[in-house]
Amino acid sequence: MNDAVTVTLRGCSRRFQQHIALHPLDLTVQAGETLVLLGPSDCGKTTTLRIISGLETTDVGGEVWFDDRNVTNLPIEKRNVGMVFQNYALFPNLNVAENVAYGLKVQGVARVEREARVAEMLEMVDLSHLADRAINKLSGGQKQRVALARALAAQPKVLLFDEPLAALDAKLRERLRQDIGALLKTLAITAVYVTHDQQEAMALGDRIAVMEQGRLVQIATPKQVYQQPASRFVADFVGAINCVDVDKRGNPLRFCRPEDVMLAADNRYPRQGFVIGTTFLGASQRLLIDIGLSKPIHVDRPAREFWHAGQCVSWSLADAAMLQFSPAKGESLV
């Protein structure tokens, strides 16, 4: 693969008539890293990806740089990026190998080299045995592997993913996520991956950029985003949180993750509560505990433990497990 490049956005924004899709954004994707853009629908993550690719232009004043090369005014075909979409974007009239070769053919790559590179890419994504298969005879996961092979065949400087696994079932999504993660580590290519799935973000990202309403609200490693969220929005979007303390007005003060609650059936811990109900989740169970506040808390426990509704419990938290946030300007914490 080509040497990895650093991608830099400077003051990039995008407005569509009266709607601001992206507020001015400064962002650097380090050479060789996988950066995941994470957030709910319409938060600006796909707009950011499209600006990097050249499919969307930034508003006046914004700039896109690949290393020391200003690509702001270059179309996608001049930026040397590869894209993998949710809907595959494959040619139904071409077979697997022909789809992978398409971009190379357009570039004028000689036939011998083209065939060699297609063979290499298909082997990389474990599809060599399906080289002559028609696209409509493939499963969703196989189609996405073809799309990935096609994107890689052109030896892009930057690889871009726009929710590529969203249309797949859960088991296939997990397997392909693992395969993509391993491939990205092997290639050490600069990659930007858009998703609204927190597990995907945690599994694939060297860093995660969390976006909210067109703004970047936190960028950090997966562990930092989860354990040290910058805001209540980040904490609530990346996992689940409980309110465990309120002020005199009843406004939430402190929070924690469900797995961080220490729980006992005796009085060993200082705080008291009782079990409202349990939900079996397979490898674990989630308990609903009334601790005397307006909303019960969720507590994750091993599946084989026995807890029942009405059971009195004691609970506590380690200091390091406590999360506390200041409200954003104009925000109520209720």
Secondary structure, 3 states (H helix, E strand, C coil): CCCCCCEEEEEEEEEECCEEEEEEEEEEECCCCEEEEECCCCCCHHHHHHHHHCCCCCCCCCEEEECCEECCCCCHHHCCEEEEECCCCCCCCCEHHHHHHHHHHHHCCCHHHHHHHHHHHHHHCCCHHHCCCEHHHCCHHHHHHHHHHHHHHCCCCEEEEECCCCCCCHHHHHHHHHHHHHHHHHHCCEEEEEECCHHHHHHHCCEEEEEECCEEEEEECHHHHHHCCCCHHHHHHCCCCEEEEECCCCCEEEEECHHHEEEECCCCCCEEEEEEEEEECCCEEEEEEECCCCCCEEEEEECCCCCCCCCEEEEEECHHHCEECCCCCCCCCC
